[in-house]
Amino acid sequence: MKPLLTLLLLFITTLFFGQNNKTKEAAMFLDSTFISAESMKYIDPNGIESINIIKNDTIIDSNHYVGQIHITSKNPKKYTFISLEQVKSEFTKIKSNDVIYMVNGAFIKENNETFKIDKNYILKVEITNSNEFYNFRNSPTQFDIINILGKTEENLDNENKILLRGYNAIGSK
């Protein structure tokens, strides 16, 4: 009787304290393409036609989501989503795997595998190597930072600015 009770107690504790991959967020789909919630920051809200919410729990790639959010855009053919690895292979010549990703100066800390960005949203891709930082010059750890600049108003204004530099000020004596 004692071994049976011990096994039952062990089974119950593993049920309660077992690992759970359940997230508190919903799975997001834009025009039936699964994207992360981080990716939605870079979608124009004026391009959204409708939103449909399904409250059923969903399992995608062994991750448990609370529900589903299906977003339909006004022009479904406008978006061409690519992963961060595809950005690295298409826009850079980096071959190493040690890469840190940024979008508009903000680090992508989570969901690197599921993060997707619209290819038409990308304005420019900047690459910074760890050797360019003073503290990492003699470090054995080498990595690259890929900063993806999107077509925001601020980035477009900075891209169109022309800086004129000279030695003498005009109109002064």
N, C-alpha and C positions, 0 to 999 in steps of 0.2 A: 504494500500500500504506500509505503514511504517513497519508493522510486517513482511510482505513478504520480504522486502529488508533486514531487520535484520536477518531473518532466512537464506536468501541466503548468506549474508556476513559471518554468523557463519559457514555455511556449507563449504564455500570456505576456510576459515581459518583452519578448522579442517582437510581438505584435505592436505593443504600445511604444516601444523605444527604437524600433527599426528605422532605417533611413527612409526619408520621404522626400522625393524630388518635386513635391507640389509647390508651385509658385503661387503667389497671390495676385498674379496678373492674368489677363486674358490673352489668348492667342490672337494675333492680329493678322488679317489678310487684306491686302490691297489688290483689288482686281484678281482675286483668287491666288495671289502669291503670298506665301507666308513670310512675314517680315517681323523684326523685333520692334518693341515699343520705342526703342531709341531711334529707329529709322523714321518713325513718324514725325520727328522734330523737323525733318528736312523735306516734308511734303507740303506743298502750298495748300492751305485750307480752302482757298477759293476754287480749287480744282476738284473738290469733293462733291459728288452728286447725292449719294445716300449712304446711310450707315445702318447696318442690321446687326443686332446683338442676339446671340444665342447663349442661353445660360447653362447649357449642358457642359459637364466637365469633359476635357479633351486631353489625350495623350499624344504628343508629337515628339519623336526622337527620344523616347523614354523620359520626357518631362511632362509633368501633369499641370495643365492649365485650368483655371477656374471656369472659363467660358471661351466664347469666340466672338470677335468683332470683325464683321465683314464690311469693308469700305469699298464703295464703288466710285470710281472717278468719272469725271465728265468726258474725258478722252482716254480710254484704256490703253490705246497704242502709244500714248505719250511717254509712258514710263518704261525704261529698260533698266531693270535692277541687276546690279552686279555685286559680288561679295568683295570683302576687303582683300582677299587673296587675288581676285581678278584685277582689282585696282593696282595691286603691286605688280602683277605680271604685265598688264597693258600699259601703264603709265610710267613705270620705272624700269631700271635695269638691275635691280637688287636681286641677288640670288640667295642670300642668307635667310634663315628663318627667324632671326632675332630682330623683330620689328615691333615698334610701338606705333599705333595708329591714332591720328587726331582728325577731327572734322571741325573746321573753322576755329582752330585753336583749343578745342575741348578734347580731352583724352577719351578714347573709347575704352572703358574699364571692364565692361561686361558684354557678354553675347558677341564676341568676336566672330564666332562661327555663323551665327544667324543674322548678324548685322548686314544689311544690304543698303546700297545707296543708288539713287537714280543716276545713270551714266550721263544724262543730259544736264544734271544739276552741277556737275563738276566743272569748275572754272579753271583750276590749276592744281597741280600736285607738287608740293615742295618737299624736298628730302634733306634731312639733317643727319649727319653721322655723329656718333658719340665722340669721335676725335676732335670735333669742333668745340666741345665743352672742356674748359680748363681742368676740371676735376676728373674727367675720364680719359685724359690723354695718355697717361701711363697705366691705365687699368687694363687688366686682361679681358674684361668684359667689353665686347664690342657689339653695338646695335645701331639700328637706323630708326629715325622717326619720320613717318610719312604723314604730312599734314595735307589733308584734302580741303582745298578752299572751294566753297560752293558759290553759286551765283546769287549771293545776297546783295542787297542795295549797297551795304558798306564795302563789300569786296569789289563790286563793280565800280564804285566811285574811286576806290584806291587804285584800281587797275587803269582807269582812264585819266588819272592825274598826271600832269607833266610838271616836273620840277626843273626850274631854271636856276642855275647857280652862277655866280660871278664874283669877281673880286671887289668891284666898286658898286656902291649903291647908286641907283639912278636918281638924279634930282638933288643930290646933296653936294655941298661945297667943301 
